Amino acid sequence: MTAGTEKRPSSTSLQRDQSDIFNACGFGIIVIDEFSKLIYWNHWVSKHSQHTLESSKGKPLETIFPILDKTRLLQAIRDAIEHQLPSTLSHKLNKKVFPLSFRNGKDIEHNIKLFPLKKGHDSHHCLIEITDISAAVKREKQLRDVSEQMRREKEWANVTLMSIADAVITTDQHGRITSVNDKAEKLTGLSRDVMRGKTLRDVCPIAQASIGACPHPINACLDNRQTLTDSDNYQFLAADGSTYAVNLSIAAIIDLDDSLLGAVMTFRDITQSRHISAQLSWQAKHDHLTGLINRRELETKIEEHRLDAKNYGNSHNLLYIDLDQFKIVNDTCGHGIGDKLLKQISQVFQDQLRKDDILARIGGDEFCVLLPMCPAENALKIANTLRQATLEYRFVHDNKPYMLGASIGLSKISGRERNAAEILSAADSACYSAKSLGRNRVQVHDSQDATDEQPQQVMQWFSRLQSALEEDRFILYAQEIASIHHPHTAHYEVLIRMLDQDGKIIPPNSFIPAAERFNLMQSIDRWVLEKVCQYFADLPKSLQKLPVISINLSGISVSDKHFLQATSKLFDQYGTPTDRICFEITETAAISNLKDALTFMTEMKKRDCRFSLDDFGSGLSSFTYLKTLPVDYLKIDGHFVKNITDDLVDKEFVESIHRIAQIMGIKTIAEFVENEQILDILRDIGVDYAQGYGISKPVPLDTLQFA
C-alpha cells in the first residue's frame, strides 16, 4: 500500500483483505479516516489496550483514549490527513502516548510513526504504527544506570562489578581497559593488572562463529556509539588458547552532557549451553537408537534433491527398505535384543553404501536410502546389494542364529513430484509391492507398471469387499488333499472366491491384499469358518466317515483373542465335529505371532482340531520353531515341489523336510503337484499327501459327494 499515490480501497475492503496480514504483525497498526475516526486496528492493539475493535470503530481516538488530549498525537494525525505529512513521535520526547500494557499490568514503552494514506482524489487516511520498545528501553536504562553509577561512585561500581556473575570490562573513550571484574579475569586467563591500560583488541580477541575473524565490536561502539546487545554469534580466545562461545553485549558510557566516557563490555561463557543446543538440534534430526537421520530430516534431504533434479536434471533415487522376519526376533527375544539387531543391520547397510549416500531409519524396522547422483541402473544394483547383504547377515542371540530378508522399493526422483512426501509414498508403494509379491525382493516404482499400481488397486477393492461381506457374496471351493499311500482318505482344503455384482467369480489374489491391508481378514476368516460349520451341520446324519476340512487362517485372526472366542462359540452353536477341522496357518504368520499362535493352537487342540503349517520352507527360520508349534501336517512350499523333477537341490530339500517331519511324527503335504512324474517322486520320498491340479481341481464345496 503506497501512501498518497494509489487509490485506497474502502475500509471494509481494507479490513477484509489485509486483516490477516496486519493481525500477524508483532506491532500495533491503527487506521484513522479523514474525520479522525477509527476505521481499523489489529489484534496487537486490542490485546494491549483492553479495547475491542468492534466497540471502538467509528469513534475519535481521543474518545477511546482520553489521555491523547495531552499529547502531540492528535496534531500529528491532522498533519498526516490534511497536509500529507508523515511523522515520528519518539519515545524520548513522548514518553507515554497510548495507555498500553502487558498482561502483568506493566506499561508498554513505544515509538509511534504516522503515515498519510491517500483515499480517492481529495481525502486522506492516516496509518499509525506502534512499536514496542520496552525491552530496548529497559536495556538502555540499565546501561545508563551502570554508566552513571560508575561515573559518580567509582568504588561502589567496582564492588558491584566484582559481584556480577557475567564478565565485565570497561574502557575509556580510547578503548583502553579501565576495570575488570573477577569473572573477566577467569575467562580471559589474565589478571586485571596485566589488562589495565591495554585495549580490548589486544587482550580479548573475538571472532564471529559464522565467519571467523572480524573487526572487534568495540570499534563500532567507540566510533559510532553503536550498541551490541545479547549476541550469541561470537567466540572468545583466552590467553591459554582455550576458545569459548560467548554471549556478548557492548554499550557506550555517556555522561549527562552526552559526552563519550568509554564503553562497557559484558560477556558470559555459553559454550555448554551452545553444546546442549547443538545436541538438541541433532536429536531433532536423528534416530536416537541408530544415530541415523530420522524421517523428518530425510524429507528435508529428499526435497533438496527433488529441487536439484527439477532445476538441473540430476539423477537421484530413493530406496524404501522393510525388514522381513524382524518381528520374530523382537517378539521372541525382546525389544532390547531387537534394538541391538537394528543397530547392527544399520551398520550392515552403511558398509554397502557410497560415501555420499544417505541412510535413514524412518520407524520400526523401516529404513530409507537416498542415492544422490545415481542413475536408475546403479540404484537397482545398490538395492540388490543391500538385499543380499541382509540375507547373508546372521544375528545371533543365545547361540541361536536368526536370518532376515529385505523387501525394497525403489523410486526415481524426477523433480516432477509435488513434494518429498510424494516421493516417499512412491518408494513405500514399491516396497509394499515387493512384500506382496513374496518378500525379499526389489520392486521398482513405475506408474505404467500394473504390478506397482497394486496399492492403488487395493484401495479400489476396499469398498467392494465391504459390500461383498454385507451381501454374502463369497463362495467356497474345495480342493482335494489326496493321501498318496491311502487313497480313500477324504481331506479337502476350502478356498474362498468372491462374486462381483454381475455374478463373476473373482479369485482370492485379487482381493486378499486389500483385506489384509484394511483389517478385513478377520471378518472373512469368520465368514469361512461359519460356512464350514454350516456345511458339517447340513451333512446327512447317516454319513459314516466325515471328511477333514482344512481352513486357511490369517496371522491377524490367529493373534486375536476375540477371534478365538468367536471360533469356540461357532463350534458350540453348530455342534461342529472339531476333530474334522484342520486350520492352515502360514509359517510366516505363525512365527511372526508366535505367542498368540501358540495360545490359539493350544486352545483348539483341546477341542481335537488339527493344524497344518502352510508354505513350509518359504521362511528363513523354518526348523528353528518347528518343535515349538503343535502341528499335525507340514505343507511343503510348492516352489520346491514343482521343480523336483529337474532340480536336485529342490528334491533334496523336500526329502529333508519330510525326514524331519517323519522323526517328529508330523505328516507331510506337497503343494503344486501338477503331474504324475512329480507324484511318483513324492511317493518314492515317502511324502504322505499331495495337492495340486495334477490331483484334482477345486470344485464348489456344496458339490462334494460322500458315501
C-alpha positions in Angstrom: 0.0 0.0 0.0 1.7 3.3 -1.1 1.0 6.5 0.8 -0.5 9.3 -1.2 -0.4 7.8 -4.7 -2.6 4.8 -5.1 -6.4 4.5 -4.9 -7.4 3.4 -1.5 -9.9 0.6 -1.0 -12.9 1.1 1.2 -12.4 0.5 4.9 -14.5 -2.7 4.6 -12.3 -4.0 1.8 -9.2 -3.0 3.7 -10.3 -4.9 6.8 -11.3 -8.0 4.8 -8.2 -8.2 2.5 -5.4 -7.1 4.9 -6.7 -8.1 8.3 -4.9 -11.4 8.4 -1.6 -9.7 7.4 -2.0 -6.9 10.0 -3.0 -9.3 12.7 0.1 -11.4 12.1 2.3 -8.3 12.8 4.2 -8.1 16.1 3.4 -4.4 16.4 0.3 -2.2 16.5 -1.5 -0.8 13.4 -4.3 1.8 13.6 -6.1 3.3 10.6 -7.9 6.7 11.0 -10.3 8.2 8.4 -10.4 11.7 7.2 -12.6 12.7 10.1 -10.1 11.5 12.6 -12.3 8.5 13.5 -11.1 4.9 13.9 -11.5 2.6 10.9 -9.4 -0.4 12.0 -6.8 -1.6 14.4 -5.1 -5.0 14.6 -5.2 -7.7 17.3 -2.0 -6.3 18.9 -3.7 -3.0 19.7 -6.8 -4.8 21.1 -4.6 -7.1 23.2 -2.6 -4.3 24.8 -5.2 -1.6 25.0 -8.1 -3.6 26.7 -10.4 -2.2 24.0 -12.1 -4.2 21.2 -12.2 -3.1 17.6 -15.9 -3.7 17.5 -16.7 -1.4 20.4 -14.3 1.3 19.3 -14.8 1.5 15.5 -16.1 4.9 14.3 -15.1 6.8 17.4 -12.4 9.5 17.6 -9.2 8.3 19.2 -9.4 10.9 22.0 -12.8 9.4 22.9 -11.4 5.9 23.2 -8.2 7.1 24.8 -8.8 10.4 26.7 -5.1 10.6 27.6 -4.4 11.5 24.0 -5.7 15.1 24.5 -2.4 15.8 26.3 -0.1 14.5 23.6 1.2 15.6 20.2 -0.5 12.6 18.5 -3.8 14.4 17.5 -1.9 17.2 15.8 0.3 14.7 14.1 -2.8 12.9 12.8 -4.2 16.1 11.4 -0.9 16.9 9.7 -1.0 13.5 8.1 -4.6 13.8 6.9 -4.7 17.5 6.0 -1.1 18.1 4.8 0.1 14.5 4.0 3.0 14.8 6.4 4.5 11.7 7.9 5.9 12.0 11.4 7.5 10.1 14.2 6.8 10.5 17.9 9.9 9.2 19.5 9.8 7.7 22.9 12.4 10.1 24.3 10.1 13.2 23.7 6.8 11.4 24.0 7.1 9.0 27.0 3.5 7.8 27.2 1.1 8.3 24.3 -1.2 5.3 24.2 -2.2 3.6 27.5 -0.8 0.2 26.5 0.2 -2.5 28.9 1.3 -6.1 29.2 -0.8 -8.8 30.9 1.1 -8.2 34.1 0.0 -4.6 34.1 3.3 -3.0 33.2 3.2 -0.2 30.7 4.5 -0.8 27.2 7.1 1.7 26.1 6.5 2.5 22.5 7.5 4.5 19.4 4.9 5.9 17.1 5.1 6.5 13.3 2.3 8.1 11.3 1.9 7.8 7.5 -0.7 9.6 5.3 -2.8 7.2 3.2 -4.5 8.7 0.1 -8.2 7.8 -0.3 -9.8 9.0 -3.6 -8.7 12.3 -5.0 -9.3 14.7 -2.1 -9.3 12.8 1.2 -6.7 11.0 3.2 -6.5 8.5 5.9 -3.8 8.1 8.5 -1.9 4.9 9.4 -0.4 4.8 12.8 2.4 2.2 13.6 3.1 1.5 17.3 6.3 -0.4 18.1 7.0 -2.0 21.4 10.5 -0.8 22.5 10.1 -1.8 26.2 13.0 -4.3 26.1 15.3 -1.7 24.4 14.3 1.0 26.8 14.9 -1.4 29.7 18.3 -2.3 28.4 19.2 1.3 27.7 18.1 2.3 31.1 20.2 -0.5 32.7 23.3 0.5 30.7 22.7 4.2 31.6 22.4 3.3 35.2 25.6 1.4 35.2 27.3 4.2 33.4 26.1 6.8 35.8 26.9 4.7 38.8 30.5 4.2 37.5 31.0 7.9 36.9 29.6 9.1 40.2 30.6 6.3 42.6 33.6 4.6 41.1 34.4 2.5 44.1 30.8 1.4 44.5 30.7 0.4 40.9 33.9 -1.6 41.3 32.3 -3.6 44.1 29.2 -4.1 42.0 31.3 -5.3 39.1 33.2 -7.8 41.2 29.9 -9.4 42.3 28.3 -9.7 38.8 28.1 -13.2 37.5 28.9 -12.1 33.9 32.4 -11.0 32.9 32.5 -7.2 32.8 35.3 -5.0 31.3 35.1 -1.2 31.0 37.3 1.0 28.8 37.9 4.7 28.4 37.0 6.6 25.3 40.2 5.4 23.6 39.4 1.8 24.2 41.9 1.3 26.9 40.8 -1.0 29.7 40.0 0.7 33.0 38.3 -2.0 35.1 38.0 -5.8 35.1 35.8 -8.0 37.4 36.7 -11.4 38.7 34.7 -13.3 36.2 36.5 -11.5 33.3 39.9 -12.4 34.9 38.8 -16.0 35.0 37.6 -16.2 31.4 40.5 -14.3 29.8 43.1 -16.0 31.9 44.8 -12.6 32.6 44.9 -10.5 35.7 43.4 -7.1 35.9 46.9 -5.6 36.4 48.0 -7.1 33.1 44.9 -6.0 31.2 44.5 -2.5 32.6 45.7 0.1 30.2 45.6 -2.3 27.2 43.0 -2.3 24.5 40.2 -4.9 24.3 41.6 -5.8 20.8 44.9 -6.9 22.5 43.6 -8.9 25.4 40.2 -10.1 24.2 40.5 -11.3 20.6 37.0 -12.1 19.3 35.8 -14.0 16.2 32.3 -14.5 14.8 31.2 -18.1 14.9 29.8 -17.9 11.4 32.6 -16.1 9.5 35.7 -16.3 11.8 38.0 -13.3 12.2 36.2 -10.0 12.3 36.6 -6.4 13.5 36.3 -6.1 17.2 32.8 -4.9 18.0 34.2 -2.3 20.5 35.3 -0.3 17.4 31.7 0.4 16.3 30.7 1.3 19.9 33.5 3.8 20.4 33.4 5.3 16.9 29.7 5.4 16.3 28.2 4.7 19.7 26.6 1.5 18.3 25.2 -0.8 20.9 25.6 -4.6 20.7 23.0 -6.5 22.8 22.9 -10.2 23.8 24.7 -11.5 20.7 25.5 -15.2 20.7 27.4 -15.2 17.5 30.9 -14.7 18.9 33.8 -16.8 20.1 36.5 -15.6 22.5 40.1 -16.8 22.6 41.6 -17.0 26.1 45.2 -16.5 26.9 45.8 -20.2 27.4 44.5 -20.9 23.9 41.0 -22.1 25.0 38.1 -21.0 22.9 34.7 -20.0 24.4 31.4 -19.4 22.9 30.2 -16.1 24.5 27.1 -14.1 24.8 28.3 -10.5 24.2 26.9 -7.0 25.0 28.7 -3.7 24.4 27.4 -0.2 25.1 28.9 3.2 25.2 29.2 5.0 28.6 27.7 8.5 28.2 27.7 11.3 30.8 24.8 13.7 31.4 26.3 16.1 28.8 26.2 13.3 26.1 30.0 13.1 26.1 31.6 9.7 25.5 33.4 8.4 28.6 34.2 4.9 27.3 32.4 1.6 26.9 31.3 -1.4 28.9 31.5 -4.9 27.6 29.7 -7.8 29.4 30.1 -11.4 28.3 29.5 -14.8 29.6 30.6 -18.3 28.7 27.8 -20.1 26.8 29.9 -23.0 25.5 28.0 -25.6 27.4 24.5 -24.2 26.6 25.6 -24.0 22.9 26.7 -27.6 23.1 23.4 -28.6 24.6 21.5 -26.6 21.9 23.6 -28.4 19.3 22.7 -31.8 20.9 19.0 -30.9 20.9 19.2 -29.9 17.3 21.0 -33.2 16.4 18.4 -35.2 18.3 15.6 -33.5 16.5 17.1 -34.7 13.2 18.3 -38.2 14.1 17.1 -41.5 15.3 18.3 -42.0 18.9 18.8 -45.7 18.6 20.9 -46.0 15.4 22.2 -42.4 15.1 20.9 -42.3 11.5 18.9 -39.3 10.3 15.1 -39.6 11.0 12.1 -39.3 8.8 11.8 -35.5 9.2 15.4 -34.8 8.3 15.1 -37.4 5.4 12.2 -35.5 4.0 14.2 -32.3 4.1 17.1 -34.0 2.2 14.6 -35.5 -0.3 13.1 -32.1 -1.0 16.6 -30.7 -1.6 17.3 -33.4 -4.2 13.9 -33.0 -5.8 14.6 -29.4 -6.4 18.1 -30.3 -7.7 16.5 -32.8 -10.1 13.9 -30.3 -11.2 16.3 -27.4 -11.8 19.4 -29.2 -13.0 18.2 -32.5 -14.3 20.5 -34.6 -12.0 19.6 -38.2 -11.3 18.7 -39.2 -7.8 16.9 -42.3 -6.4 15.3 -43.4 -3.1 15.1 -46.9 -1.6 12.5 -47.9 1.0 13.5 -50.9 3.0 11.3 -53.1 5.2 13.0 -55.9 7.1 11.4 -59.3 6.7 11.2 -61.5 9.8 12.4 -58.8 12.2 9.2 -59.2 14.2 10.3 -62.8 15.0 13.4 -61.6 16.8 11.6 -58.7 18.5 8.7 -60.9 19.8 10.8 -63.9 20.7 13.9 -62.3 22.2 12.5 -59.0 23.5 12.7 -55.4 22.3 16.1 -54.8 23.8 17.6 -57.6 21.6 15.5 -56.2 18.6 17.1 -52.8 19.2 20.6 -54.5 19.1 19.7 -56.1 15.8 18.5 -52.8 14.3 21.9 -51.1 15.2 23.8 -54.0 13.6 21.8 -54.1 10.4 22.2 -50.3 10.2 25.9 -50.8 10.1 25.5 -53.6 7.5 23.6 -51.2 5.3 26.1 -48.4 5.8 29.0 -50.7 4.8 27.4 -51.3 1.4 26.7 -47.6 0.6 28.8 -45.0 -1.2 30.3 -42.0 0.7 27.5 -39.6 -0.2 24.6 -41.9 0.1 22.2 -41.0 3.0 20.8 -43.8 5.2 17.8 -43.0 7.4 15.7 -45.0 9.9 12.1 -43.8 9.5 10.5 -46.1 12.1 10.3 -49.6 13.5 12.1 -51.9 11.0 11.8 -49.5 8.1 14.8 -47.7 6.5 15.4 -45.4 3.6 18.4 -44.8 1.5 18.7 -41.5 -0.6 21.1 -42.1 -3.5 22.3 -38.8 -4.8 23.8 -38.6 -8.4 22.9 -42.2 -9.0 21.4 -43.4 -12.3 18.5 -45.9 -12.0 20.5 -48.9 -13.1 23.1 -48.2 -10.4 20.4 -47.7 -7.8 19.0 -51.1 -8.7 22.4 -52.7 -8.2 22.8 -51.0 -4.8 19.3 -52.1 -3.8 20.1 -55.7 -4.6 23.4 -55.4 -2.8 21.6 -54.3 0.3 19.1 -57.1 -0.1 21.8 -59.8 -0.5 23.8 -58.3 2.4 20.7 -58.6 4.6 20.1 -62.2 3.5 23.7 -63.1 4.4 23.7 -61.3 7.7 23.3 -63.6 10.8 22.1 -62.2 14.0 23.0 -64.4 16.9 21.3 -64.4 20.3 21.7 -67.1 23.0 23.7 -69.1 20.4 20.7 -69.1 18.0 21.2 -67.6 14.6 18.4 -65.6 13.0 18.1 -64.7 9.4 16.5 -61.7 7.9 15.2 -60.6 4.5 14.6 -57.2 3.0 11.7 -56.1 0.8 12.9 -53.0 -1.0 11.1 -50.4 -3.1 13.0 -48.1 -5.5 11.6 -44.8 -6.7 13.3 -42.3 -9.0 13.4 -38.6 -8.0 12.5 -36.9 -11.3 11.8 -33.4 -10.0 8.2 -33.6 -11.3 6.9 -34.7 -7.9 5.0 -32.1 -5.9 6.9 -32.7 -2.7 9.1 -35.1 -0.7 6.1 -36.9 0.7 5.0 -38.0 -2.8 8.5 -39.5 -3.4 8.4 -41.4 -0.1 4.9 -42.6 -0.9 6.1 -44.0 -4.3 9.0 -45.8 -2.7 6.7 -47.1 0.0 4.2 -48.4 -2.6 7.0 -50.2 -4.4 8.2 -51.7 -1.1 4.6 -52.8 -0.4 4.5 -54.5 -3.8 7.8 -56.3 -3.1 6.3 -57.7 0.1 3.0 -58.7 -1.7 5.0 -60.5 -4.4 6.7 -62.7 -1.9 9.1 -60.6 0.1 12.9 -60.4 0.0 13.0 -58.8 -3.4 13.4 -55.3 -5.0 10.5 -53.7 -6.7 10.9 -50.6 -8.9 8.2 -48.0 -8.8 6.7 -47.4 -12.3 3.4 -45.6 -12.8 3.0 -47.6 -16.0 3.6 -50.9 -14.3 0.4 -52.7 -13.2 2.4 -54.6 -10.5 3.4 -51.3 -8.9 -0.1 -50.0 -9.1 -1.3 -52.7 -6.8 -1.7 -50.5 -3.8 -4.0 -48.2 -5.8 -5.9 -51.2 -7.0 -6.1 -52.4 -3.4 -7.8 -49.1 -2.4 -10.5 -49.7 -5.0 -11.2 -53.2 -3.7 -11.9 -51.9 -0.2 -15.5 -50.8 -0.7 -16.2 -53.8 -2.9 -15.1 -56.1 -0.1 -17.3 -54.4 2.4 -20.3 -54.8 0.1 -19.5 -58.5 -0.5 -19.4 -59.2 3.2 -22.6 -57.4 3.8 -24.4 -59.1 0.9 -22.9 -62.6 1.5 -21.2 -62.6 -2.0 -18.5 -65.2 -1.2 -18.4 -68.8 -2.2 -16.3 -71.7 -1.0 -14.5 -74.2 -3.3 -12.8 -77.3 -2.1 -9.6 -79.0 -3.4 -8.7 -82.5 -2.5 -5.6 -83.2 -0.4 -5.1 -86.8 -1.6 -3.3 -89.4 0.5 -0.5 -90.8 -1.6 -0.5 -94.2 0.2 -4.1 -94.5 1.4 -6.3 -93.2 -1.4 -9.6 -93.5 0.3 -8.9 -90.8 2.9 -11.2 -87.8 2.4 -9.3 -84.5 3.1 -10.0 -81.1 1.4 -8.8 -77.5 1.7 -11.5 -74.9 1.3 -10.7 -72.0 -0.9 -12.6 -68.7 -0.9 -13.9 -66.9 -4.0 -15.8 -63.7 -4.4 -18.7 -62.9 -6.6 -19.0 -59.4 -8.1 -22.3 -57.6 -8.7 -22.7 -59.5 -12.1 -22.0 -62.9 -10.6 -18.5 -63.1 -12.0 -16.1 -65.2 -9.8 -13.1 -63.3 -8.6 -10.0 -65.2 -7.4 -8.6 -64.5 -3.9 -5.3 -63.0 -5.1 -7.4 -60.0 -6.4 -9.0 -59.1 -3.1 -6.9 -60.7 -0.3 -4.2 -58.0 -0.4 -6.9 -55.3 0.2 -8.5 -57.4 3.0 -5.1 -57.7 4.7 -4.3 -54.0 4.3 -7.6 -52.8 5.7 -8.0 -55.3 8.5 -10.9 -57.2 6.9 -9.3 -60.7 7.1 -10.8 -61.5 10.5 -14.3 -60.9 9.0 -13.5 -63.0 6.0 -11.9 -65.8 8.1 -15.0 -65.8 10.4 -17.3 -66.0 7.3 -15.4 -69.0 6.0 -15.4 -70.7 9.4 -19.2 -70.3 9.9 -19.9 -71.6 6.3 -17.8 -74.7 7.1 -19.6 -75.2 10.4 -22.9 -74.9 8.5 -21.6 -77.4 5.9 -21.0 -80.1 8.6 -24.3 -79.4 10.2 -26.1 -80.0 6.8 -24.3 -83.3 6.1 -26.5 -86.4 6.4 -26.5 -87.8 9.9 -26.1 -91.3 8.3 -22.7 -90.4 6.8 -20.3 -92.8 8.4 -16.9 -91.1 7.7 -16.8 -87.3 7.6 -14.1 -85.5 5.6 -11.3 -83.5 7.1 -11.7 -79.8 6.0 -8.7 -77.5 6.1 -9.4 -73.8 6.7 -6.8 -71.1 6.0 -6.4 -68.6 8.8 -4.6 -65.2 8.5 -2.0 -64.2 11.0 -4.2 -61.4 12.3 -7.0 -63.8 13.1 -4.7 -66.2 14.9 -3.3 -63.4 17.1 -6.8 -62.0 18.0 -8.3 -63.4 21.3 -11.7 -62.2 20.1 -11.4 -64.5 17.1 -10.5 -67.4 19.4 -13.7 -66.7 21.4 -15.8 -66.5 18.2 -14.4 -69.8 16.9 -15.3 -71.6 20.1 -18.8 -70.1 20.0 -19.4 -71.2 16.4 -18.3 -74.7 17.2 -20.7 -74.9 20.1 -23.5 -73.2 18.1 -23.4 -75.7 15.2 -22.2 -78.8 17.1 -19.2 -79.0 14.7 -17.2 -82.2 14.7 -14.0 -80.4 15.6 -11.8 -83.4 15.1 -12.6 -83.0 11.3 -11.4 -79.3 11.3 -7.8 -78.6 10.3 -6.6 -75.0 10.5 -3.9 -74.0 8.0 -1.6 -71.3 9.2 1.3 -70.0 7.1 4.8 -70.5 8.5 5.4 -66.7 8.4 2.1 -65.9 10.3 2.8 -68.5 12.9 6.4 -67.3 13.6 5.5 -63.6 13.4 2.8 -64.0 16.1 4.4 -66.9 17.9 3.0 -66.3 21.4 -0.6 -65.7 20.1 -0.3 -68.6 17.6 0.6 -71.0 20.4 -2.3 -69.8 22.5 -4.8 -70.3 19.7 -3.4 -73.7 18.8 -3.3 -74.9 22.4 -7.0 -74.0 22.9 -8.1 -75.5 19.6 -6.1 -78.7 20.3 -8.2 -79.1 23.4 -11.1 -79.4 21.0 -9.2 -82.0 18.9 -8.7 -79.6 16.0 -5.8 -80.3 13.7 -3.2 -77.8 12.4 -1.3 -77.6 9.2 1.8 -75.3 8.8 1.4 -73.9 5.3 4.2 -72.9 2.8 6.8 -74.6 5.0 10.3 -73.8 3.8 9.5 -70.4 2.5 10.6 -68.6 5.7 14.1 -68.1 6.9 13.8 -69.8 10.3 11.7 -72.8 9.4 13.3 -75.6 11.5 14.0 -73.3 14.5 10.4 -73.1 15.5 9.1 -76.5 14.3 9.5 -78.1 17.7 7.6 -75.3 19.3 4.4 -75.5 17.2 2.0 -78.4 17.8 1.2 -79.1 14.1 -0.1 -82.2 12.6 0.8 -81.5 9.0 3.6 -79.7 7.1 2.6 -78.3 3.7 5.9 -78.2 1.8 6.2 -74.9 -0.2 5.1 -75.6 -3.8 8.1 -73.6 -5.2 10.3 -76.5 -4.1 7.8 -79.2 -5.2 7.1 -78.1 -8.7 10.7 -78.4 -9.8 11.8 -81.6 -8.2 11.8 -83.5 -11.5 14.6 -81.3 -12.8 16.2 -79.6 -9.7 18.2 -81.9 -7.4 18.6 -79.2 -4.8 14.8 -78.8 -4.6 14.3 -82.5 -4.4 16.9 -82.8 -1.6 15.1 -80.0 0.3 11.8 -81.8 0.0 13.4 -85.0 1.3 15.0 -83.2 4.2 11.7 -81.6 5.3 9.9 -85.0 5.0 12.6 -86.8 7.1 12.5 -84.2 9.9 8.7 -84.3 9.9 8.8 -88.1 10.0 11.1 -88.1 13.0 8.7 -85.6 14.8 5.6 -87.6 13.9 4.2 -85.0 11.5 2.5 -85.8 8.2 3.7 -84.0 5.1 1.7 -82.5 2.3 3.2 -81.5 -1.0 1.7 -78.5 -2.9 1.8 -77.8 -6.6 1.6 -81.4 -7.7 0.9 -80.9 -11.4 1.6 -84.2 -13.0 2.3 -87.9 -12.5 6.1 -87.5 -12.6 6.1 -85.2 -9.6 3.7 -87.6 -7.8 5.9 -90.6 -8.4 9.0 -88.8 -6.9 6.9 -87.8 -3.9 5.7 -91.4 -3.5 9.4 -92.5 -3.6 10.4 -89.9 -1.0 7.5 -91.0 1.3 5.5 -87.8 1.4 2.1 -88.5 2.9 -0.3 -86.3 0.9 -0.4 -84.4 -2.4 -2.4 -81.4 -3.6 -2.5 -79.7 -6.9 -4.1 -79.7 -10.3 -2.4 -83.0 -11.1 -4.6 -84.5 -8.3 -7.8 -82.5 -8.7 -9.1 -79.0 -9.5 -11.1 -77.0 -6.9 -14.8 -77.6 -7.1 -17.7 -75.9 -5.2 -17.8 -77.2 -1.6 -21.5 -78.0 -1.8 -21.0 -80.3 -4.7 -18.8 -82.8 -2.8 -20.3 -86.3 -2.5 -19.5 -88.8 0.2 -20.7 -92.3 0.7 
